[in-house]
Amino acid sequence: MPEPAEQTTTAIVQGLLTALAAAGFFTLLFWAVPRFVHLPIKPEREGLCAALQCKEIEVNSAAQLLNTLHRYGLLPLERGPVAAILFDGYPADLRATVKFKERKQVFINTLLPSALIIREEIKQDSRLLNKLKNALGGDINIDLTHEYQAWRPKVSLEAAQRILQLTKKYKTNYLIELRHRVRPVPISLILAQGGIESAWGTSRFAVEGNNIFGIWTWDKNIPGMIPGNREKGKKHRVRIFSSLLDSVREFCLILNCQPAYRRFRNIRRQTNNPLDLAAGLLNYSARRWAYVRSIQQVIRKNNLRQYDKMELTPRRIHL
């Protein structure tokens, strides 16, 4: 049992805490400091895919992939919204069993739903940032981390947490820059680069690691494959992704936030034309301008701009 002096001290502390609570001190502290916000947020894939009623399908052969594409109106593409079908990858026998012209179309139509889903993910985040900008009266020169108290009351707590997540994901605290980075990549550009980098879904990295865009990693904690032609002394590996969706998501994030693609983002401030945007991808390949011309040629030759106008099942979720 505590001594009388200890009892007195305890009573004083308890009284002080009660008074602070009554004055709303702890509530104020909670709202003022971003790191204390711990509301659960659904993962990007879970929330959007639930709203779109996504269906995940595993395919083990080219024949099974073709049958599935036909079954869900993806080959040929039916008019209207595109079915939100998520394929786990491209089968190993695609090159050997499907002729080149048809193989290109199979590649495009298999990747298309994932590309459209990622576009919608980015659009939702962009709408949220625009909502905040409008709530601030157009004031976009704000540091979202250090000026948290100034903007926090303008949106819901869940939305505020999402915005803080976006500052980390896109590597900038400033709303003005974040709004430039959180913008969709044209579907035609995704399909063109994916086709070039993965040999239309038949490369080793595409088949074994769902790496459609030749993305590298130097992080030992990230799954990856050692390229067969890696020079002695080099440490990079080619990323392994769990799905085509994750591969597309990472590709778009790279273009949207890495310094090497600042030119891409600057061009996008003026136009969404994929042929113009391709000029911002000089750093994606050692081929430089030859690579840019290859992207433009693939877009034109395969009429890929038609896919920029396509939509998924017309359902949306809002923060």
Secondary structure, 3 states (H helix, E strand, C coil): CCCHHHHHHHHHHHHHHHHHHHCCHHHHHHHHCHHHCCCCCCCHHHHHHHHHCCEEECCCCHHHHHHHHHHCCECCECCCCECCEEECCCCCCHHHHCCHHHHHHHHHHHHHHHHHHHHHHHHHHHHHHHHHHHHCCCCCCCECCCCHHHHHHHCCHHHHHHHHHHHHHCCCCEHHHHHHHCCCCCHHHHHHHHHHHHCCCCCHHHHHHCCCCCCEECCCCCCEECCCCCCCCCCCEEECCCCHHHHHHHHHHHHHHCHHHHHHHHHHCCCCCHHHHHHHHHHHCCCCHHHHHHHHHHHHHCCHHHHHHCCECCCCCCC
